[in-house]
């Protein structure tokens, strides 16, 4: 059985190396495929360089989406992490 989930987050801080690393570590804890979208760019949430390459700045919106058995949990956890990271 496969599920999908999606959440939009307004970033309180730039998505630079430290929050990107935290996001990748969190994404690695889930079996679902997790992606982050900023503007027209979509990347795998398990890639630090991909996440940093989104060039997402404070105040911009990103979409966290996941597909897989634990998709809802993955999206919820990563969206919360992004919304609270400063």
HTML snippet that shows the backbone in 3Dmol.js (N, CA, C, O; Angstrom):
<script src="https://3Dmol.org/build/3Dmol-min.js"></script>
<div id="view" style="width:600px;height:400px;position:relative"></div>
<script>
const pdb = `
ATOM      1  N   UNK A   1       0.842  -1.187   0.000  1.00  0.00           N
ATOM      2  CA  UNK A   1       0.000   0.000   0.000  1.00  0.00           C
ATOM      3  C   UNK A   1       0.880   1.241   0.000  1.00  0.00           C
ATOM      4  O   UNK A   1       1.842   1.322   0.763  1.00  0.00           O
ATOM      5  N   UNK A   2       0.559   2.196  -0.841  1.00  0.00           N
ATOM      6  CA  UNK A   2       1.327   3.425  -0.942  1.00  0.00           C
ATOM      7  C   UNK A   2       0.422   4.616  -0.669  1.00  0.00           C
ATOM      8  O   UNK A   2      -0.726   4.654  -1.113  1.00  0.00           O
ATOM      9  N   UNK A   3       0.947   5.577   0.057  1.00  0.00           N
ATOM     10  CA  UNK A   3       0.199   6.794   0.366  1.00  0.00           C
ATOM     11  C   UNK A   3       1.053   7.985  -0.044  1.00  0.00           C
ATOM     12  O   UNK A   3       2.264   7.866  -0.228  1.00  0.00           O
ATOM     13  N   UNK A   4       0.403   9.127  -0.183  1.00  0.00           N
ATOM     14  CA  UNK A   4       1.154  10.348  -0.455  1.00  0.00           C
ATOM     15  C   UNK A   4       0.609  11.464   0.417  1.00  0.00           C
ATOM     16  O   UNK A   4      -0.545  11.438   0.844  1.00  0.00           O
ATOM     17  N   UNK A   5       1.460  12.436   0.671  1.00  0.00           N
ATOM     18  CA  UNK A   5       1.086  13.562   1.514  1.00  0.00           C
ATOM     19  C   UNK A   5       1.896  14.772   1.077  1.00  0.00           C
ATOM     20  O   UNK A   5       2.951  14.634   0.459  1.00  0.00           O
ATOM     21  N   UNK A   6       1.388  15.975   1.407  1.00  0.00           N
ATOM     22  CA  UNK A   6       2.052  17.206   0.980  1.00  0.00           C
ATOM     23  C   UNK A   6       1.745  18.311   1.977  1.00  0.00           C
ATOM     24  O   UNK A   6       0.644  18.376   2.524  1.00  0.00           O
ATOM     25  N   UNK A   7       2.732  19.188   2.212  1.00  0.00           N
ATOM     26  CA  UNK A   7       2.540  20.341   3.095  1.00  0.00           C
ATOM     27  C   UNK A   7       3.361  21.506   2.574  1.00  0.00           C
ATOM     28  O   UNK A   7       4.450  21.311   2.035  1.00  0.00           O
ATOM     29  N   UNK A   8       2.841  22.719   2.733  1.00  0.00           N
ATOM     30  CA  UNK A   8       3.553  23.931   2.347  1.00  0.00           C
ATOM     31  C   UNK A   8       4.077  24.600   3.606  1.00  0.00           C
ATOM     32  O   UNK A   8       3.358  24.715   4.599  1.00  0.00           O
ATOM     33  N   UNK A   9       5.338  25.045   3.566  1.00  0.00           N
ATOM     34  CA  UNK A   9       5.976  25.669   4.717  1.00  0.00           C
ATOM     35  C   UNK A   9       6.573  26.997   4.284  1.00  0.00           C
ATOM     36  O   UNK A   9       7.214  27.078   3.236  1.00  0.00           O
ATOM     37  N   UNK A  10       6.368  28.051   5.092  1.00  0.00           N
ATOM     38  CA  UNK A  10       7.042  29.327   4.884  1.00  0.00           C
ATOM     39  C   UNK A  10       8.284  29.288   5.761  1.00  0.00           C
ATOM     40  O   UNK A  10       8.185  29.144   6.979  1.00  0.00           O
ATOM     41  N   UNK A  11       9.442  29.415   5.150  1.00  0.00           N
ATOM     42  CA  UNK A  11      10.705  29.270   5.869  1.00  0.00           C
ATOM     43  C   UNK A  11      10.995  30.465   6.774  1.00  0.00           C
ATOM     44  O   UNK A  11      10.928  31.607   6.320  1.00  0.00           O
ATOM     45  N   UNK A  12      11.317  30.222   8.048  1.00  0.00           N
ATOM     46  CA  UNK A  12      11.692  31.315   8.935  1.00  0.00           C
ATOM     47  C   UNK A  12      13.147  31.738   8.733  1.00  0.00           C
ATOM     48  O   UNK A  12      13.533  32.829   9.154  1.00  0.00           O
ATOM     49  N   UNK A  13      13.962  30.890   8.092  1.00  0.00           N
ATOM     50  CA  UNK A  13      15.380  31.167   7.856  1.00  0.00           C
ATOM     51  C   UNK A  13      15.780  30.586   6.499  1.00  0.00           C
ATOM     52  O   UNK A  13      15.091  29.728   5.947  1.00  0.00           O
ATOM     53  N   UNK A  14      16.915  31.074   5.970  1.00  0.00           N
ATOM     54  CA  UNK A  14      17.424  30.533   4.711  1.00  0.00           C
ATOM     55  C   UNK A  14      17.696  29.040   4.850  1.00  0.00           C
ATOM     56  O   UNK A  14      18.051  28.565   5.929  1.00  0.00           O
ATOM     57  N   UNK A  15      17.531  28.315   3.775  1.00  0.00           N
ATOM     58  CA  UNK A  15      17.768  26.873   3.765  1.00  0.00           C
ATOM     59  C   UNK A  15      19.227  26.625   3.374  1.00  0.00           C
ATOM     60  O   UNK A  15      19.515  26.162   2.270  1.00  0.00           O
ATOM     61  N   UNK A  16      20.150  26.944   4.302  1.00  0.00           N
ATOM     62  CA  UNK A  16      21.581  26.795   4.070  1.00  0.00           C
ATOM     63  C   UNK A  16      22.057  25.436   4.587  1.00  0.00           C
ATOM     64  O   UNK A  16      21.233  24.564   4.862  1.00  0.00           O
ATOM     65  N   UNK A  17      23.349  25.245   4.723  1.00  0.00           N
ATOM     66  CA  UNK A  17      23.937  23.942   5.029  1.00  0.00           C
ATOM     67  C   UNK A  17      23.412  23.295   6.309  1.00  0.00           C
ATOM     68  O   UNK A  17      23.083  22.109   6.298  1.00  0.00           O
ATOM     69  N   UNK A  18      23.327  24.030   7.391  1.00  0.00           N
ATOM     70  CA  UNK A  18      22.924  23.422   8.662  1.00  0.00           C
ATOM     71  C   UNK A  18      21.481  22.911   8.627  1.00  0.00           C
ATOM     72  O   UNK A  18      21.254  21.751   8.970  1.00  0.00           O
ATOM     73  N   UNK A  19      20.496  23.725   8.229  1.00  0.00           N
ATOM     74  CA  UNK A  19      19.141  23.181   8.161  1.00  0.00           C
ATOM     75  C   UNK A  19      18.978  22.120   7.072  1.00  0.00           C
ATOM     76  O   UNK A  19      18.184  21.192   7.226  1.00  0.00           O
ATOM     77  N   UNK A  20      19.720  22.250   5.980  1.00  0.00           N
ATOM     78  CA  UNK A  20      19.654  21.231   4.918  1.00  0.00           C
ATOM     79  C   UNK A  20      20.154  19.894   5.455  1.00  0.00           C
ATOM     80  O   UNK A  20      19.569  18.851   5.163  1.00  0.00           O
ATOM     81  N   UNK A  21      21.227  19.917   6.233  1.00  0.00           N
ATOM     82  CA  UNK A  21      21.751  18.697   6.832  1.00  0.00           C
ATOM     83  C   UNK A  21      20.768  18.064   7.795  1.00  0.00           C
ATOM     84  O   UNK A  21      20.587  16.847   7.798  1.00  0.00           O
ATOM     85  N   UNK A  22      20.129  18.895   8.618  1.00  0.00           N
ATOM     86  CA  UNK A  22      19.133  18.384   9.560  1.00  0.00           C
ATOM     87  C   UNK A  22      17.955  17.768   8.813  1.00  0.00           C
ATOM     88  O   UNK A  22      17.428  16.732   9.216  1.00  0.00           O
ATOM     89  N   UNK A  23      17.550  18.407   7.732  1.00  0.00           N
ATOM     90  CA  UNK A  23      16.441  17.905   6.929  1.00  0.00           C
ATOM     91  C   UNK A  23      16.784  16.551   6.299  1.00  0.00           C
ATOM     92  O   UNK A  23      15.959  15.637   6.303  1.00  0.00           O
ATOM     93  N   UNK A  24      17.983  16.425   5.765  1.00  0.00           N
ATOM     94  CA  UNK A  24      18.420  15.178   5.132  1.00  0.00           C
ATOM     95  C   UNK A  24      18.493  14.048   6.160  1.00  0.00           C
ATOM     96  O   UNK A  24      18.071  12.926   5.881  1.00  0.00           O
ATOM     97  N   UNK A  25      19.024  14.342   7.343  1.00  0.00           N
ATOM     98  CA  UNK A  25      19.077  13.325   8.397  1.00  0.00           C
ATOM     99  C   UNK A  25      17.678  12.877   8.794  1.00  0.00           C
ATOM    100  O   UNK A  25      17.446  11.688   9.009  1.00  0.00           O
ATOM    101  N   UNK A  26      16.751  13.810   8.893  1.00  0.00           N
ATOM    102  CA  UNK A  26      15.375  13.460   9.242  1.00  0.00           C
ATOM    103  C   UNK A  26      14.729  12.631   8.134  1.00  0.00           C
ATOM    104  O   UNK A  26      14.046  11.646   8.416  1.00  0.00           O
ATOM    105  N   UNK A  27      14.938  13.018   6.882  1.00  0.00           N
ATOM    106  CA  UNK A  27      14.350  12.294   5.747  1.00  0.00           C
ATOM    107  C   UNK A  27      14.870  10.865   5.678  1.00  0.00           C
ATOM    108  O   UNK A  27      14.143   9.959   5.270  1.00  0.00           O
ATOM    109  N   UNK A  28      16.115  10.656   6.072  1.00  0.00           N
ATOM    110  CA  UNK A  28      16.715   9.324   6.027  1.00  0.00           C
ATOM    111  C   UNK A  28      16.040   8.356   6.998  1.00  0.00           C
ATOM    112  O   UNK A  28      16.187   7.142   6.859  1.00  0.00           O
ATOM    113  N   UNK A  29      15.312   8.875   7.966  1.00  0.00           N
ATOM    114  CA  UNK A  29      14.633   8.027   8.938  1.00  0.00           C
ATOM    115  C   UNK A  29      13.308   7.460   8.453  1.00  0.00           C
ATOM    116  O   UNK A  29      12.646   6.728   9.189  1.00  0.00           O
ATOM    117  N   UNK A  30      12.914   7.784   7.236  1.00  0.00           N
ATOM    118  CA  UNK A  30      11.636   7.325   6.694  1.00  0.00           C
ATOM    119  C   UNK A  30      11.865   6.460   5.464  1.00  0.00           C
ATOM    120  O   UNK A  30      12.856   6.626   4.753  1.00  0.00           O
ATOM    121  N   UNK A  31      10.949   5.542   5.221  1.00  0.00           N
ATOM    122  CA  UNK A  31      11.069   4.690   4.040  1.00  0.00           C
ATOM    123  C   UNK A  31      10.480   5.358   2.803  1.00  0.00           C
ATOM    124  O   UNK A  31      10.809   4.978   1.679  1.00  0.00           O
ATOM    125  N   UNK A  32       9.627   6.336   2.995  1.00  0.00           N
ATOM    126  CA  UNK A  32       8.987   7.035   1.873  1.00  0.00           C
ATOM    127  C   UNK A  32       9.993   7.836   1.066  1.00  0.00           C
ATOM    128  O   UNK A  32      11.043   8.230   1.574  1.00  0.00           O
ATOM    129  N   UNK A  33       9.667   8.070  -0.182  1.00  0.00           N
ATOM    130  CA  UNK A  33      10.422   8.986  -1.018  1.00  0.00           C
ATOM    131  C   UNK A  33       9.927  10.384  -0.696  1.00  0.00           C
ATOM    132  O   UNK A  33       8.743  10.681  -0.854  1.00  0.00           O
ATOM    133  N   UNK A  34      10.831  11.241  -0.245  1.00  0.00           N
ATOM    134  CA  UNK A  34      10.460  12.590   0.179  1.00  0.00           C
ATOM    135  C   UNK A  34      11.129  13.594  -0.745  1.00  0.00           C
ATOM    136  O   UNK A  34      12.321  13.489  -1.035  1.00  0.00           O
ATOM    137  N   UNK A  35      10.350  14.573  -1.207  1.00  0.00           N
ATOM    138  CA  UNK A  35      10.875  15.610  -2.092  1.00  0.00           C
ATOM    139  C   UNK A  35      10.515  16.984  -1.556  1.00  0.00           C
ATOM    140  O   UNK A  35       9.498  17.161  -0.885  1.00  0.00           O
ATOM    141  N   UNK A  36      11.370  17.955  -1.864  1.00  0.00           N
ATOM    142  CA  UNK A  36      11.150  19.356  -1.496  1.00  0.00           C
ATOM    143  C   UNK A  36      11.079  20.147  -2.797  1.00  0.00           C
ATOM    144  O   UNK A  36      11.910  19.978  -3.689  1.00  0.00           O
ATOM    145  N   UNK A  37      10.078  21.008  -2.887  1.00  0.00           N
ATOM    146  CA  UNK A  37       9.911  21.838  -4.072  1.00  0.00           C
ATOM    147  C   UNK A  37       9.957  23.307  -3.671  1.00  0.00           C
ATOM    148  O   UNK A  37       9.287  23.728  -2.727  1.00  0.00           O
ATOM    149  N   UNK A  38      10.754  24.078  -4.399  1.00  0.00           N
ATOM    150  CA  UNK A  38      10.831  25.527  -4.216  1.00  0.00           C
ATOM    151  C   UNK A  38      10.774  26.141  -5.604  1.00  0.00           C
ATOM    152  O   UNK A  38      11.675  25.942  -6.419  1.00  0.00           O
ATOM    153  N   UNK A  39       9.718  26.883  -5.865  1.00  0.00           N
ATOM    154  CA  UNK A  39       9.542  27.435  -7.207  1.00  0.00           C
ATOM    155  C   UNK A  39       9.368  26.314  -8.210  1.00  0.00           C
ATOM    156  O   UNK A  39       8.486  25.469  -8.049  1.00  0.00           O
ATOM    157  N   UNK A  40      10.191  26.294  -9.236  1.00  0.00           N
ATOM    158  CA  UNK A  40      10.120  25.273 -10.280  1.00  0.00           C
ATOM    159  C   UNK A  40      11.054  24.098 -10.017  1.00  0.00           C
ATOM    160  O   UNK A  40      11.065  23.133 -10.782  1.00  0.00           O
ATOM    161  N   UNK A  41      11.841  24.170  -8.940  1.00  0.00           N
ATOM    162  CA  UNK A  41      12.838  23.131  -8.662  1.00  0.00           C
ATOM    163  C   UNK A  41      12.309  22.126  -7.652  1.00  0.00           C
ATOM    164  O   UNK A  41      11.739  22.499  -6.627  1.00  0.00           O
ATOM    165  N   UNK A  42      12.504  20.850  -7.951  1.00  0.00           N
ATOM    166  CA  UNK A  42      12.098  19.756  -7.057  1.00  0.00           C
ATOM    167  C   UNK A  42      13.307  18.852  -6.857  1.00  0.00           C
ATOM    168  O   UNK A  42      13.950  18.431  -7.818  1.00  0.00           O
ATOM    169  N   UNK A  43      13.612  18.554  -5.568  1.00  0.00           N
ATOM    170  CA  UNK A  43      14.777  17.723  -5.257  1.00  0.00           C
ATOM    171  C   UNK A  43      14.424  16.644  -4.248  1.00  0.00           C
ATOM    172  O   UNK A  43      13.437  16.750  -3.520  1.00  0.00           O
ATOM    173  N   UNK A  44      15.247  15.607  -4.217  1.00  0.00           N
ATOM    174  CA  UNK A  44      15.114  14.546  -3.237  1.00  0.00           C
ATOM    175  C   UNK A  44      15.569  15.096  -1.885  1.00  0.00           C
ATOM    176  O   UNK A  44      16.639  15.699  -1.796  1.00  0.00           O
ATOM    177  N   UNK A  45      14.782  14.898  -0.842  1.00  0.00           N
ATOM    178  CA  UNK A  45      15.099  15.429   0.479  1.00  0.00           C
ATOM    179  C   UNK A  45      16.267  14.714   1.129  1.00  0.00           C
ATOM    180  O   UNK A  45      16.702  15.119   2.207  1.00  0.00           O
ATOM    181  N   UNK A  46      16.792  13.659   0.509  1.00  0.00           N
ATOM    182  CA  UNK A  46      17.950  12.956   1.058  1.00  0.00           C
ATOM    183  C   UNK A  46      19.269  13.448   0.456  1.00  0.00           C
ATOM    184  O   UNK A  46      20.322  12.862   0.706  1.00  0.00           O
ATOM    185  N   UNK A  47      19.214  14.506  -0.324  1.00  0.00           N
ATOM    186  CA  UNK A  47      20.406  15.065  -0.948  1.00  0.00           C
ATOM    187  C   UNK A  47      20.707  16.447  -0.382  1.00  0.00           C
ATOM    188  O   UNK A  47      19.974  17.401  -0.642  1.00  0.00           O
ATOM    189  N   UNK A  48      21.794  16.556   0.398  1.00  0.00           N
ATOM    190  CA  UNK A  48      22.166  17.850   0.979  1.00  0.00           C
ATOM    191  C   UNK A  48      22.412  18.874  -0.123  1.00  0.00           C
ATOM    192  O   UNK A  48      21.926  20.003  -0.053  1.00  0.00           O
ATOM    193  N   UNK A  49      23.167  18.473  -1.137  1.00  0.00           N
ATOM    194  CA  UNK A  49      23.461  19.422  -2.220  1.00  0.00           C
ATOM    195  C   UNK A  49      22.199  19.819  -2.967  1.00  0.00           C
ATOM    196  O   UNK A  49      22.051  20.977  -3.359  1.00  0.00           O
ATOM    197  N   UNK A  50      21.290  18.876  -3.169  1.00  0.00           N
ATOM    198  CA  UNK A  50      20.026  19.194  -3.825  1.00  0.00           C
ATOM    199  C   UNK A  50      19.211  20.185  -3.016  1.00  0.00           C
ATOM    200  O   UNK A  50      18.698  21.162  -3.562  1.00  0.00           O
ATOM    201  N   UNK A  51      19.087  19.942  -1.717  1.00  0.00           N
ATOM    202  CA  UNK A  51      18.305  20.830  -0.846  1.00  0.00           C
ATOM    203  C   UNK A  51      18.937  22.215  -0.807  1.00  0.00           C
ATOM    204  O   UNK A  51      18.235  23.221  -0.909  1.00  0.00           O
ATOM    205  N   UNK A  52      20.256  22.274  -0.660  1.00  0.00           N
ATOM    206  CA  UNK A  52      20.924  23.582  -0.659  1.00  0.00           C
ATOM    207  C   UNK A  52      20.788  24.266  -2.014  1.00  0.00           C
ATOM    208  O   UNK A  52      20.705  25.492  -2.091  1.00  0.00           O
ATOM    209  N   UNK A  53      20.765  23.474  -3.079  1.00  0.00           N
ATOM    210  CA  UNK A  53      20.642  24.014  -4.433  1.00  0.00           C
ATOM    211  C   UNK A  53      19.288  24.642  -4.727  1.00  0.00           C
ATOM    212  O   UNK A  53      19.124  25.335  -5.731  1.00  0.00           O
ATOM    213  N   UNK A  54      18.320  24.400  -3.851  1.00  0.00           N
ATOM    214  CA  UNK A  54      17.019  25.054  -4.028  1.00  0.00           C
ATOM    215  C   UNK A  54      17.138  26.561  -3.830  1.00  0.00           C
ATOM    216  O   UNK A  54      16.322  27.331  -4.337  1.00  0.00           O
ATOM    217  N   UNK A  55      18.171  26.977  -3.083  1.00  0.00           N
ATOM    218  CA  UNK A  55      18.412  28.393  -2.840  1.00  0.00           C
ATOM    219  C   UNK A  55      17.207  29.075  -2.191  1.00  0.00           C
ATOM    220  O   UNK A  55      16.925  30.241  -2.465  1.00  0.00           O
ATOM    221  N   UNK A  56      16.505  28.345  -1.334  1.00  0.00           N
ATOM    222  CA  UNK A  56      15.305  28.875  -0.685  1.00  0.00           C
ATOM    223  C   UNK A  56      15.700  29.840   0.426  1.00  0.00           C
ATOM    224  O   UNK A  56      16.529  29.511   1.274  1.00  0.00           O
ATOM    225  N   UNK A  57      15.124  30.994   0.421  1.00  0.00           N
ATOM    226  CA  UNK A  57      15.432  32.060   1.373  1.00  0.00           C
ATOM    227  C   UNK A  57      14.338  32.210   2.420  1.00  0.00           C
ATOM    228  O   UNK A  57      13.212  31.751   2.227  1.00  0.00           O
ATOM    229  N   UNK A  58      14.673  32.845   3.511  1.00  0.00           N
ATOM    230  CA  UNK A  58      13.704  33.122   4.574  1.00  0.00           C
ATOM    231  C   UNK A  58      12.499  33.841   3.980  1.00  0.00           C
ATOM    232  O   UNK A  58      12.649  34.766   3.182  1.00  0.00           O
ATOM    233  N   UNK A  59      11.312  33.415   4.371  1.00  0.00           N
ATOM    234  CA  UNK A  59      10.076  34.021   3.879  1.00  0.00           C
ATOM    235  C   UNK A  59       9.515  33.357   2.639  1.00  0.00           C
ATOM    236  O   UNK A  59       8.365  33.597   2.271  1.00  0.00           O
ATOM    237  N   UNK A  60      10.321  32.518   1.988  1.00  0.00           N
ATOM    238  CA  UNK A  60       9.814  31.831   0.801  1.00  0.00           C
ATOM    239  C   UNK A  60       9.072  30.563   1.208  1.00  0.00           C
ATOM    240  O   UNK A  60       9.263  30.046   2.309  1.00  0.00           O
ATOM    241  N   UNK A  61       8.232  30.072   0.316  1.00  0.00           N
ATOM    242  CA  UNK A  61       7.462  28.855   0.582  1.00  0.00           C
ATOM    243  C   UNK A  61       8.104  27.672  -0.120  1.00  0.00           C
ATOM    244  O   UNK A  61       8.562  27.781  -1.257  1.00  0.00           O
ATOM    245  N   UNK A  62       8.132  26.540   0.574  1.00  0.00           N
ATOM    246  CA  UNK A  62       8.566  25.287  -0.017  1.00  0.00           C
ATOM    247  C   UNK A  62       7.470  24.265   0.225  1.00  0.00           C
ATOM    248  O   UNK A  62       6.699  24.376   1.178  1.00  0.00           O
ATOM    249  N   UNK A  63       7.411  23.279  -0.640  1.00  0.00           N
ATOM    250  CA  UNK A  63       6.431  22.212  -0.501  1.00  0.00           C
ATOM    251  C   UNK A  63       7.178  20.926  -0.189  1.00  0.00           C
ATOM    252  O   UNK A  63       8.109  20.546  -0.899  1.00  0.00           O
ATOM    253  N   UNK A  64       6.760  20.264   0.877  1.00  0.00           N
ATOM    254  CA  UNK A  64       7.313  18.965   1.253  1.00  0.00           C
ATOM    255  C   UNK A  64       6.301  17.923   0.817  1.00  0.00           C
ATOM    256  O   UNK A  64       5.138  17.989   1.213  1.00  0.00           O
ATOM    257  N   UNK A  65       6.723  16.963   0.009  1.00  0.00           N
ATOM    258  CA  UNK A  65       5.817  15.908  -0.443  1.00  0.00           C
ATOM    259  C   UNK A  65       6.495  14.557  -0.276  1.00  0.00           C
ATOM    260  O   UNK A  65       7.718  14.445  -0.369  1.00  0.00           O
ATOM    261  N   UNK A  66       5.692  13.543  -0.030  1.00  0.00           N
ATOM    262  CA  UNK A  66       6.236  12.197   0.159  1.00  0.00           C
ATOM    263  C   UNK A  66       5.269  11.170  -0.392  1.00  0.00           C
ATOM    264  O   UNK A  66       4.056  11.376  -0.422  1.00  0.00           O
ATOM    265  N   UNK A  67       5.838  10.058  -0.828  1.00  0.00           N
ATOM    266  CA  UNK A  67       5.061   8.919  -1.297  1.00  0.00           C
ATOM    267  C   UNK A  67       5.652   7.673  -0.668  1.00  0.00           C
ATOM    268  O   UNK A  67       6.858   7.437  -0.741  1.00  0.00           O
ATOM    269  N   UNK A  68       4.793   6.879  -0.051  1.00  0.00           N
ATOM    270  CA  UNK A  68       5.253   5.650   0.576  1.00  0.00           C
ATOM    271  C   UNK A  68       4.430   5.330   1.806  1.00  0.00           C
ATOM    272  O   UNK A  68       3.479   6.040   2.134  1.00  0.00           O
ATOM    273  N   UNK A  69       4.800   4.264   2.478  1.00  0.00           N
ATOM    274  CA  UNK A  69       4.035   3.767   3.619  1.00  0.00           C
ATOM    275  C   UNK A  69       3.953   4.763   4.770  1.00  0.00           C
ATOM    276  O   UNK A  69       2.929   4.830   5.449  1.00  0.00           O
ATOM    277  N   UNK A  70       5.008   5.535   5.003  1.00  0.00           N
ATOM    278  CA  UNK A  70       5.011   6.491   6.113  1.00  0.00           C
ATOM    279  C   UNK A  70       5.026   7.942   5.620  1.00  0.00           C
ATOM    280  O   UNK A  70       5.608   8.818   6.260  1.00  0.00           O
ATOM    281  N   UNK A  71       4.385   8.180   4.482  1.00  0.00           N
ATOM    282  CA  UNK A  71       4.395   9.497   3.847  1.00  0.00           C
ATOM    283  C   UNK A  71       3.864  10.602   4.745  1.00  0.00           C
ATOM    284  O   UNK A  71       4.481  11.662   4.845  1.00  0.00           O
ATOM    285  N   UNK A  72       2.743  10.377   5.391  1.00  0.00           N
ATOM    286  CA  UNK A  72       2.151  11.416   6.241  1.00  0.00           C
ATOM    287  C   UNK A  72       3.080  11.776   7.389  1.00  0.00           C
ATOM    288  O   UNK A  72       3.247  12.953   7.710  1.00  0.00           O
ATOM    289  N   UNK A  73       3.684  10.768   8.010  1.00  0.00           N
ATOM    290  CA  UNK A  73       4.610  11.015   9.113  1.00  0.00           C
ATOM    291  C   UNK A  73       5.846  11.764   8.630  1.00  0.00           C
ATOM    292  O   UNK A  73       6.328  12.675   9.304  1.00  0.00           O
ATOM    293  N   UNK A  74       6.358  11.380   7.469  1.00  0.00           N
ATOM    294  CA  UNK A  74       7.545  12.029   6.915  1.00  0.00           C
ATOM    295  C   UNK A  74       7.273  13.495   6.619  1.00  0.00           C
ATOM    296  O   UNK A  74       8.066  14.361   6.989  1.00  0.00           O
ATOM    297  N   UNK A  75       6.173  13.776   5.964  1.00  0.00           N
ATOM    298  CA  UNK A  75       5.833  15.166   5.630  1.00  0.00           C
ATOM    299  C   UNK A  75       5.628  15.980   6.891  1.00  0.00           C
ATOM    300  O   UNK A  75       6.110  17.108   6.990  1.00  0.00           O
ATOM    301  N   UNK A  76       4.924  15.426   7.845  1.00  0.00           N
ATOM    302  CA  UNK A  76       4.668  16.129   9.097  1.00  0.00           C
ATOM    303  C   UNK A  76       5.966  16.464   9.817  1.00  0.00           C
ATOM    304  O   UNK A  76       6.144  17.591  10.279  1.00  0.00           O
ATOM    305  N   UNK A  77       6.874  15.498   9.917  1.00  0.00           N
ATOM    306  CA  UNK A  77       8.133  15.699  10.625  1.00  0.00           C
ATOM    307  C   UNK A  77       9.028  16.717   9.903  1.00  0.00           C
ATOM    308  O   UNK A  77       9.598  17.600  10.544  1.00  0.00           O
ATOM    309  N   UNK A  78       9.153  16.600   8.588  1.00  0.00           N
ATOM    310  CA  UNK A  78      10.021  17.503   7.851  1.00  0.00           C
ATOM    311  C   UNK A  78       9.440  18.912   7.768  1.00  0.00           C
ATOM    312  O   UNK A  78      10.182  19.891   7.842  1.00  0.00           O
ATOM    313  N   UNK A  79       8.140  19.021   7.616  1.00  0.00           N
ATOM    314  CA  UNK A  79       7.503  20.338   7.598  1.00  0.00           C
ATOM    315  C   UNK A  79       7.691  21.038   8.938  1.00  0.00           C
ATOM    316  O   UNK A  79       7.975  22.235   8.976  1.00  0.00           O
ATOM    317  N   UNK A  80       7.537  20.300  10.039  1.00  0.00           N
ATOM    318  CA  UNK A  80       7.737  20.877  11.369  1.00  0.00           C
ATOM    319  C   UNK A  80       9.181  21.330  11.540  1.00  0.00           C
ATOM    320  O   UNK A  80       9.436  22.408  12.077  1.00  0.00           O
ATOM    321  N   UNK A  81      10.120  20.514  11.086  1.00  0.00           N
ATOM    322  CA  UNK A  81      11.536  20.866  11.185  1.00  0.00           C
ATOM    323  C   UNK A  81      11.839  22.157  10.427  1.00  0.00           C
ATOM    324  O   UNK A  81      12.522  23.042  10.942  1.00  0.00           O
ATOM    325  N   UNK A  82      11.330  22.256   9.207  1.00  0.00           N
ATOM    326  CA  UNK A  82      11.556  23.462   8.400  1.00  0.00           C
ATOM    327  C   UNK A  82      10.902  24.691   9.016  1.00  0.00           C
ATOM    328  O   UNK A  82      11.483  25.776   9.001  1.00  0.00           O
ATOM    329  N   UNK A  83       9.707  24.530   9.552  1.00  0.00           N
ATOM    330  CA  UNK A  83       8.972  25.669  10.108  1.00  0.00           C
ATOM    331  C   UNK A  83       9.603  26.212  11.379  1.00  0.00           C
ATOM    332  O   UNK A  83       9.402  27.376  11.725  1.00  0.00           O
ATOM    333  N   UNK A  84      10.364  25.376  12.076  1.00  0.00           N
ATOM    334  CA  UNK A  84      10.915  25.779  13.374  1.00  0.00           C
ATOM    335  C   UNK A  84      12.404  26.086  13.327  1.00  0.00           C
ATOM    336  O   UNK A  84      12.938  26.633  14.292  1.00  0.00           O
ATOM    337  N   UNK A  85      13.093  25.755  12.242  1.00  0.00           N
ATOM    338  CA  UNK A  85      14.545  25.914  12.191  1.00  0.00           C
ATOM    339  C   UNK A  85      14.917  27.377  11.972  1.00  0.00           C
ATOM    340  O   UNK A  85      14.437  28.018  11.037  1.00  0.00           O
ATOM    341  N   UNK A  86      15.770  27.891  12.838  1.00  0.00           N
ATOM    342  CA  UNK A  86      16.219  29.285  12.672  1.00  0.00           C
ATOM    343  C   UNK A  86      17.688  29.403  12.720  1.00  0.00           C
ATOM    344  O   UNK A  86      18.223  30.504  12.596  1.00  0.00           O
TER     345      UNK A  86
END
`;
const viewer = $3Dmol.createViewer("view");
viewer.addModel(pdb, "pdb");
viewer.setStyle({}, {cartoon: {color: "spectrum"}});
viewer.zoomTo();
viewer.render();
</script>
